[in-house]
Amino acid sequence: MSFSSPVRSLCLLFSTAALIAPSLAVPTSSKCAAGPVCQDFFLSVTATSLIAQFPDSALANLTDSSSVVAAIDTLAAKINSTVHTDVTGTYNISARYCEPNVTIADRKSSIQLLGHGITYTKNYWSALGEPGYEPEQYSWIRHASANGYPTLSIDRVGYGNSSHPDPLIVQSSLQAAVIAKIAEGLKEGQFGLRSFKKVVYVGHSLGSVIGNTLATLFPDSVDGLMLTGYSAVAWYPVVLATLPIPANLWNSSEFGDLSPGYMASSSYANRRDLIFGHDGTFANELRVLEFEEQNTAPLGEIISIIPTVATNFTGPVSVITGYQDTAFCSTLSAEGACGEGDSSLPGQVKILFPNSSNFTYYTPADMGHCLNIHYKAPEVFAYANNWFADHGF
């Protein structure tokens, strides 16, 4: 693995200097002083994964939402029965490392590795941008920084500025293999960063599905898991309600060069129902921004959403899912209602981690699927950072 790091702003320029020589002064402008110092760069990651094989013809005639939904249904039904083959590839992964603006000695050797969900990028963790929309309120990274935690957020394969290979091979097993390699590099002091003794993987939505796959296939790769916007219920039918279409048709100026196997949501109203809680739980400005800033999703991921039992994972696991999450709790209620106690859908995730040293779940009220962009996001951030501290990270 290797890395390169183009610096994109004054704050990032000074952050690079701070990483090389921490004693160097950082500018005192509000944008720089109030939050972490961050740098964007690329990781070159080579990984091997077992991939379900489908013919290129599976991507033929994807011209509208109906054809996309039909293709997803057909391929998802075949995912377990088709031939699987080891695939090795090298992928350029766009990453953002943020050094906290608060120093807490026993947290410097732990890092949060952040994996976004479907149609998002690493910007999900920084209030949908950099610095983002009201980052003091909505940035996971800024709150982690205030609690002394370094973070590495990535554009997963097939998203944002990272590599976009054949979308049929971008399955959950490939994503898990890449993340395992990145976690290994963090512990070994690669990427131009110091070495970290502990890596906690934090996922959201499909990123949490991949966290489950990661713990199953590579149980020693990370030391803990935090799975947000998640339950053990397969949820791709709910995603279909957002009327996915090829991204090159939805936004040809930005995604015109992509394969039709990369998807985007075309329904503003249905996406709102999937992403957010009830009216009054979020800012309308964020609803508009969230739709406009959506990225793509590879078809291979959508069809490979399969919960697995991570028998050999022994680290602590925490699940945080909004009570009004329609993506992962719609089997109980069309409006999303995750249930109560250990029988709730987030509580039932425990069966996927039978040997976890500690399993906890939290279903905050007045929150939908994308926790980070609700009014009560700071409550989730506080819960998460307390959990990290309580478990020695």
Beta strands, then each sheet from edge to edge (+ up, - down):
strand 1: 2-4
strand 2: 37-52
strand 3: 84-99
strand 4: 110-115
strand 5: 151-154
strand 6: 198-204
strand 7: 224-228
strand 8: 244-246
strand 9: 262-265
strand 10: 297-298
strand 11: 317-320
strand 12: 359-362
sheet 1: 1+ 2- 3+ 5- 4- 6- 7- 11- 12-
sheet 2: 8+ 9- 10+
end
